[in-house]
Amino acid sequence: MSDTNETNDAGNESPFSTPSKIKEPQNKLPDYSVLDLPPALQETVKELGWGELMPVQKKTIPYMLQGRDMLIQSKTGSGKTGAFLLPLLQVIVPEHVFPQTLILVPTRELALQVHGEAEKLSKNLGIRSCAIFGGVGFDSQIHALRTGVHVIVATPGRLLDHAQRGNIDFGSIRDLVMDEADEMLGMGFYPDMQRIRRYLPKQISCTMFSATIPQTVKSLAREFQRPNADFLSLSYDQVIAKNLEHRYYASDAMGKDSLLIKILEWENPESCMIFCNTKKDIAYLEQVLRDYGFPVKALSGDISQSEREKVLGEFRQNTLKLLICTDVAARGIDVSHVTHVIVYDHPGDHEVYVHRSGRTARAGRSGLAISLITPVEEIELQKTAADFGINFIKMPPINEDELASRIRQRAEAKLDRERRFLGQKQNERMRRYLPLVEELSQNTEGKELLAYLLDTHYWKVS
């Protein structure tokens, strides 16, 4: 990524306001406007009531029209869909009725939304699009692909199903867009994204959009983008860390355990250390997380040396993903694969926080340190920030509906990925259960049995 220039402009939360913090590429391009659109698109956007473009659209469109690979940070609801559709619709050749643009999204709801916007914007252009997602039959999707489309909006799992069946010609794909790139490059979808990449032409433009871009996303983006890819951030009040990102959630003292569960479910860490100030909190948390189903073990001064070595061995080998410990118990642990550190209690000694957070982002890897902070602890957090020049990002509360949706998406992606690797005999055996599934889905008790089955599989230790 190139170096960036940062400008600060006053703004508010209106989607048309200028973000307070903008980072643009060194060789930045002039902003785009409605009047720069081709006449047919100008007419369409005016019919849709678009009097002006949103900031992310003004900034993004010029780069995409030049075919430059971009990683773009802009919050949800800021107009990202228009930011990539408006330039893509200008470069598609309508007479060549083959897929020229592939837009990848994490959910069927987003696929339908993007497809709907593509149809509205392209109505005067002779450009066809289709939405490809799981949970429905293949026939209508195959028909759309065989009839001919220019734009494919897809979720990774179903796209791979079609690719493996030879239903899609990828030869004319020129532009790849990933919406919600932080989710697309997360562990739920990343294996599928690697497989999709093998089907795509080697020289294509790749643009990624995300509201949050931790270092892991910036690192993995390099696998899909060319070396000269640029970074554009319309982050409002979010700042990107170079290697270790420090976040915190506000909490009351009694609600920390339930907040911790939500954070673990939201982040789904590959390898995580949870720090407490006391042995009492460690014992309590270990029981709470075990009761919930998390594969977790604890290190404290109360366990024997042999048990300590056993737990450490599992953590080093990454067969144990969650480890709760005190600072004393964590001494001597040198594990480079830790992706998350969670600070359950902010330490009174500010230097201790630096040691805790330093357990992640080792050996050139990126990491995330998350603190659970009460109003009293926030004062100490601010002192820690001042003492060590740390930028702590305050996170909004985790929305229950968004969390439930995120878990469902991960579970579906995991099951879908496993299903695609079944052999013929395993597929035959699986289909014996289809009548039972149909029967169970007809009543509440049966649905609860299916939910239990999904939950058990999701939490199963691999």
N, C-alpha and C positions, 0 to 999 in steps of 0.2 A: 504494500500500500504506500502511496505517496504521502509526504507530509501534508498537513492541512493548515489552512488559515482559519482562525476563529473570529467571528464577528458577533457582537452582542447587540440586539435590537429589542426595544420595548415591545411587549405584546401581551395578550391575555389568552384565555382558553378558547376563544372562537377559532374554528378550524381555518378561517381565512386570515387570522392574525399572524404576524411574523413571529416565529419562535424566538425565545429569549437567547438561545445559544445555537448558532449554526456553524458547522465545520464543513468547509468545502475543499475540493481538491486544489492543489497548488496551481494547476493550469485550469482554473474554473471557467465555465462558459456563462454567457449572459442569460438572464432569466427568459423564460418563454411566456407567451400570452395567448389569449383566445384568438387574437387577430393574426397570430402566426400559423394557426391551423389551416389546412386546406379548406376550400369553400364548403365541400360536402360535410366535413366534420364540424366546421363553424356553425352551419345550419342546424345540425343535430344537437350540439351542446346548447345552443340557444333555445331550441324546442324543449330541452330538458331543464331549462331554467338556470343554466350555468352562465352567469354574467361575467364572472372572472374565474381564474384558476386558483386553486389552493396552493400554499407555499411549496408543499412537496411536489406538486405537479409542475410549478414554474421552474423549480430547481432540477428535477429529474429528467424531464422530457428532452432537453438538449443533449444530455449524455447518451441517452438510449438511442436517439436518432443518429448519433455518431457511431453507434455500435460498441461503446466503451463498457467494459465490465464494471459493475458498480455494486457496492454494499451500502444499503441506504437504511438509516435509522429514522423512523418517524412513527409517532404514536398511533394507536388504533383510532379510527375515525377521522384521520387527517387527510383522507383522499388518496390513499396509496393505489387503490384499484384503477382510478382514472390516470394516475401517474404512469402506470405501465401500459394500460390499454391504448391511450391516446397516441403514443409514439409507435407502438406495435402495429396499430391499424394503418399507419401511414406507410409502413415499409412492406406490408404483405402484398403479394402480387395476386390479385383476384383470379386472373386467368389460369393460374397454376393451382389446381384444386387438389393440393396435397398438404399435409400438416407442415406449417412453416413456423409456428410458435407453440411452445409447450409451457403451460403455467401449472406449477405444482403447488398444492395446498394441503393442509393436514386433515381437513374434515369435509364430509359431503355437503354440509351446510354452506361452507365457504366456497366449495366448487360450484354449487348452484348459484350462489350470489354473484361470483365473478362471471360465470357463464351468462347470467341474466344481464349484467352490465355490458358485457361484450356484444350481446344481441342488440341492446338498445343503441349503443354507439355505432354499430356497423350496419344499421338498417339501410342506409343509402349507399353502401359501398360494395355490395355483392360479396361480402365476406361471411363465411359460415364458421360457427363454433359448435363444440359439443362438450358436455360434462361427463367425465368418466369417474365413477366412484362405486364402492362396494355396497352390499346390503340390498341390491336390486338385481334383476335378471340381466343377462348379457345381450339379449336379442336386440333391444332398441339401440344400445351402444354400438354393437357390431353393424347394424343397419346404417347408423349415422357415419361411421368410419368408412364403410364401403361406398356410401353415396358421395362422400368427399367433403372434407373439412379443412379449413385453414388454421384454426385455433383449437387446441385441445387443452381443456382445464381438467386436471385430474388429481386424485389422491394416489399416493405411490403404490399401495398394494394392488388395487384394481388395474392400474396402468401396467404393472408387471404381469398380471394375469393375461391381459390382452397381448402384451409383447411376446410372452412365451408361447401364445397360440398363433402368433404370426398375423395378428389382426391390424397392426399398425406399421406404416411405412415411415421410418424415422429419417430417411435419407435427405429430406428437404428442410428438416428443422434447422432454423437459423438463430432463433432466440429462445433462451430458457429463462423463465422467471420463477423464483421461489418466494412465495408469500409466507409470512410468519417463519422466517428462516431459522429462528432459534428453536422452534419445534421441529422443523424439517431436518435439522442437523443434530437433533437430540438422539439419544439412544433408541427411542421408540421407532424412528424412521431411518436413521442413518444407514443401517445395513441395506435397506431397500434403495436408498438414494445411491449407494455405491453400485448396485446392480443396474439401476436405470442409466447411470452414466455410461455403462458399457454399450448401451444401445445407441447412444447419441453420436452424431458426427463430432470429430475432434475439434474443429474450428467453429465454435458457436459463441454468440454473445450471452453472457449470464448476468442477470441482475437479481439481487436478493434484497428483500424488504423485511424489516423486523422492528418491533417497538423497543426491544432490548437486545443489545448485541454484546454478550460477554465475550471474553477472550477466546473461549472454546469455539464460538461461532466464527470469529475472525480467522482462527487457525484452520478450521475445517473448510471454510469458504475457498481457501486456496486450492483445494482439490478439484473444485468445479470451475474456478475462474482463472483467467490468464495472469501471468506474473505482474502485468501493468495495471491490475484492477485498482479502482479508486474507491475512496470512502466519503460518503456524504451523510452528515448527521443534522437532522432537524429535531434535536432532542428535548427542546423546551428546558427542562431542569435536570436531565439525566447526563451523567458524565461517564465516559468509557475509560476503564482502567487499563493499564498496559498489560499487566500480567495477573494481578490479584485484585479482585473487586470486593469491596467492603460494603455490605448491606446491613440494615437493621429493621426490625419490625417492632412497633410499639405494642406493649402488652401490660396488663395488670399482673401482679404477682401470682394470683390464683389461676390465671388462664394460660400460663406458660406451657403446661404439659399438652393441652389441646392445640395450642398454636404450633408447638413443635411437631405434632403429628401432621398438621396441615402442611407445614413447610417440607417435611420429608416426602409427603405424598406429591406435593407440587414439584419439587426438585428431582425426585427419584434418583438420588445420588449413586454413582458407581462405587464410591468409597468415601466414607464420612467419619470424622471424629467429632464427638459431642463433648464439650468441656463443661464441667460443673465445679463449683467452689468447695463442695462438701461431699463426704462419703455418703451421708444420709440422702442427699439429692440423687446421687448415682444409683443407689439401691432402689429408690422410688421410681426413677425414670426407667431403669431396666425392666422393672415389673410392668409398668404402664405400657411400654413399647412392645414387650413380649405378649401381653394380653391382647394388644391390637393386631399382632401378627407379624411384626417386624423381626427379621433375623438379626438379633443384637446380642452383644455380650459386653461386660463391663470390666474395667481394671481399677482396682483400688488397693489400698494398703492391707485389706482384709483377706485377700486371696493368697494361696500358697504360690511358691515360686514355680512349681511344676505347672499349676493351672495358668499362671501368668504366661509362661513360655508357650503353652498350648494355644491360648487366645492370640498371643502375638504372632505365632506361626500362621494361624488361620487368616489374620488380618494382612500379614505380609504377602500371603499367597492369593489374596483377594477372594478367598472363599467366604470370608466374613466381611460384610459391607458396612456395618454400623458398629462403632466402638465408642462406648461412653467411658470417660476417664477424668481423673483430677490431674492437675499439672505435675504433681509428684509421680503419680503412676505412669504418666506419659513420657517420663524421662527415658532417654535411650531409644525411643522409637524413631526410626529413620525409614520412612516409607514414601517413595516418590509418587505413587499412584493416587494419593488422596486428592479427590476432586472438590470436597466440601469440608469446611470446618464450621461447626455450629457452636456458638458461645451462649450457653444456656444462662449463665450468670456472668455479668461483666465483672472482671477482677478489680479489686481496689488498687492494685499495683498496675499502672498503665503499661509498663514494659511487659507484663505477663500477657497482655492481649497480643502484643507483637509476636511473642513466642508462639502463642496458640494459633494465630492466623498464619504464621509461617510454616505450619505443618502441611499446608497445601501450596500449590504453585511452585513446586520444586522441580529441579532438573529440566528447566526450560518449559515446563507445562504451565497451563493456566489454572486458576483456582478461584474459589468463591468462599468468603468468610461471612457468615450470617449471625447476627446477634439478636437476642430477644431482650428487649430493653423496657424496663418499667420507668415511670416518670422520674423517680429518684435516680435510677441508673443513667438516665439520659444526660444528667449533669456530668457524670464521670466520663461518659462517652465523648462529650464535647471536649473535655480536658484531654482525653487520649488523642482526639483528632488534632488538637492544637499542639500537643507535645511532639507528635511524630509526623505531622503534615498529612494525615490520612483523610481522604474524602469519603465519609460515610454516606451512603445513599439510603434515604428513608423510603421504605417500600409501603405501598398502600395495603390495606387489609386484604387477605385472600378471600375472594368471592367464592361462596359455596357452590354455586351453579357452574362457574368456570372450572373449579377444582374437579367437580364430578365429571364434567365433560372431558377434561384433560385425562383423567383416569380411564374413562371409557375408550378414548382414542388410543391410549397406550395398550390397553387390553386387546382391543380389536386388531391393532397393528401386530402385536405379538402373536395372537392366534392365527391371523392371516398369513404371517410369515412362516409359522410352523406348518400350517396346512399345505402350503405350496411345496414343501419338501417331502410330503408323504408319498410312499410308493403306491403302486397300483393296488396291491393287496390291502394296505392300510386304508386306502380310500374306499375300497369295497366294504371293509369292516366298519368304517365310520358311517357309511350311508345306511347301515342297518338301524342307526339311531334316529334317522330323520323322522320316521313316524312318531317316535316318542317325543321328539322336540316339538313337533306340530301339536301333539296332544297336550304336552305340558304348557305350551304357550296360550292355551285357551282358558286357563283359570289362574286365580291369584296364587294358590298354593303351588301349582306347577311352575309359575314364573319365579317364585321364591326359590324353588329347587334349582332352576337354571341360573339364577343370580348367585346362589351358593356355589354352584359348580364353577362359574366364572371367577368368583372371588377366591376360591381355593386355588385355582390354576394361576391367578394373577400373583398371589403371594407365595406360591410354591418356590422354594429355594432351588435354583438351578445348579 
